[in-house]
Amino acid sequence: MSKSGDITPAQAIMSANAPMIIQKSMVDGEPDVGVLPSGQVAGVIDELLSCEEIINSIVAEAEARLQVLAKLAAGDRA
């Protein structure tokens, strides 16, 4: 428990067991038995894209940025 007592005994037990249940899923390869830590960013994911969609998006954004940089560089020469 914390000094301020702001967690329940059940939460304290879960936090003490967390390394073991994370190991079960991450190291031992048994995600059905353990848990997979996801972090705070998991709450803002609103769509699951395929690898192809992600790569195409990265390439399109890179090409757009390169075009902007090329225009900027051409403006410096003028």
ABEGO torsion letter per residue (X at the ends): XBAAGABBAAAAAAAAAAAAAAAAAAAAGBAAABBBBAEAAAAABABBBBAAAAAAAAAAAAAAAAAAAAAAAAAAAX
